[in-house]
Amino acid sequence: MGRRHRLPPQQARCSGLKDDQLRLAAVSPSSMTLLGLVQHLAEVERNWFQRVFAGQDVPPVFGENNVDGYALRPDRGFDEATAVWQAEVARRRELIADASLDDSGRLSEQEAGFVGDPGVSLCWIMVHMIEEYARHNGHADLIREQIDGVTGA
């Protein structure tokens, strides 16, 4: 039996919506949007794999004034944001291709204060990323349900 191709969750939640719908917030006063979540996940990928794990000094994906990726611009739509996210995922795959789960990266002093240690293993980063995606996929479910009642995958 053939394997069924499934869209990544954030792409599935955004499928079939117009640009103005992708920009709707979940609940007032939240400014979280589906488009903002896609951008945020691109930034999260860059942070944990390029900055923390590989120790690279790279700028925020969407500019210095958008360090968490949530801020929207009228000229950046879903296709561009998704392409940027996919590029960050591809870069992550390159960086960890030959790595061991025991290999580690270094957190900034501020980040280490939250985690309790400046060193984090690739295993820890991967588990954290599962948590990050799970949390934001839940947010995407809520936003999409509010927009047009669609729930589930």
N, C-alpha and C positions, 0 to 999 in steps of 0.2 A: 504494500500500500504506500503510495507517495506521501511525502511530507508536505503538509499544507503551509504555504508561506503566510506569515502573519506580520502585520505592520508593527513597528515599535510602539509601545503604549502611548507615548506622547503624540505620535503621528496619528494613531487611530482615534485619539480623543479630538484631534483637530480636523479630521477628515470631513469634508463637505460643508465646512463653515465658511462664511464670508469674513473678510478682514475685520469689519466692525464687530463681529461676534467673537473673533479671536482675542479682541481687546477688552471684552467685558470682564469686570471683576466678579469674584465669587459672591461676596457679600460686602455691604457697606460696613465700615469704611475701608475694607481691604482693597488694595490696588493690584493684587495678584491677578494675572491673566494667563491664559493658555500660551500666548505668544511669549510672555515674560518667563514662563516656566521653561520653555524650550531654550531660550537665551541663557537662563540661569544654569541649566544643566550643561551647556557648553562651557560656561565659566567654571563650574565645579570640576568638570573633566580636566580643564587646563590647570586649575589650582593643584589638585591632588596628584596628578601624574607628571606634569611638566615642572611645576614649582617645587612641590614637596618631595616627590619620589626622585625625580631626575636632577633636582637642584638648579633648574634653569631660571634665569631672570627674564621672564616674559611679561609683557604688559597685559592688563585685562583685555579679554576678547573684544568687548564692545566699547573700549575707551576708558580713560582714567576717571571719567565722571560716572561710570557705570560698573563699578567693581563687582557687584553681585549679579549683574546681567539683567535685572528686572526692568530697567527703564526702557520704554519703547520709543521708537522714532517713526514718524509717519512714512518715511521712505524705506523702512526695512520691514518686509513682510515674512510670512511663514516659510516660503521657499528658501529665502536667504538664510533665515535663522536656522532652519533644518540643515542646510548645507554646511553651515559653520559648525553646528553640533556634530554632524557626521565627520567632519574633518578633525575635530578634537578627539572623537572616539578612535579614528584611524591612527592619530598620533599616539594616543594611549597604548594602542595595541603594539605599535612599533617599539615604544619605550619598555614595555614589560615582556616582550616576546621571549627573551632569553633570560629573564629574571627568575629568581627563586622567591617563593612566598616569604622566605626569611630575610631577603634583602630589605634594606630600610632607607627611608628618606628622613629629612629633617624639617621640623616645623619651625615657623617663626617664633620668637619669644612670646608674642601675644597668643598665637594658636596653642603653643605648648602649655600655656596657663589653663586653657580649657581642657586639654587632654591629660595633663599631668606629667608629660615627658616630651622632650624635644624630638626623640627618635620614634618613628612609627614604621612597622614592617609593612611590606606590600600586602601581606595577609590582612592586617588591620585596615589598611586603606581600602582593599576590596570589600571587606565586610561593611565598612562605613559607606561605601558607594552603593551597596545593596540597600542599606537603610535610607540613604539620600533619595534614590530612585523610588523606593517604595513610598516614602513620605510624599514626594511630589506627584507620583501617580495617583495617590489618594486625593491630593489637592485638585489634580486635573479632572478626576471623576466628579468632584463636587462642582467645579466650575462648569463643566459640560452639562451636568444635570440641570443646573440653574438656567443655562442658556436655552436649551431646547428639550429637556427631559430625557435625553439619551443617557442610559446607564450601562455598565458592563463593557466587555471588550468588543 
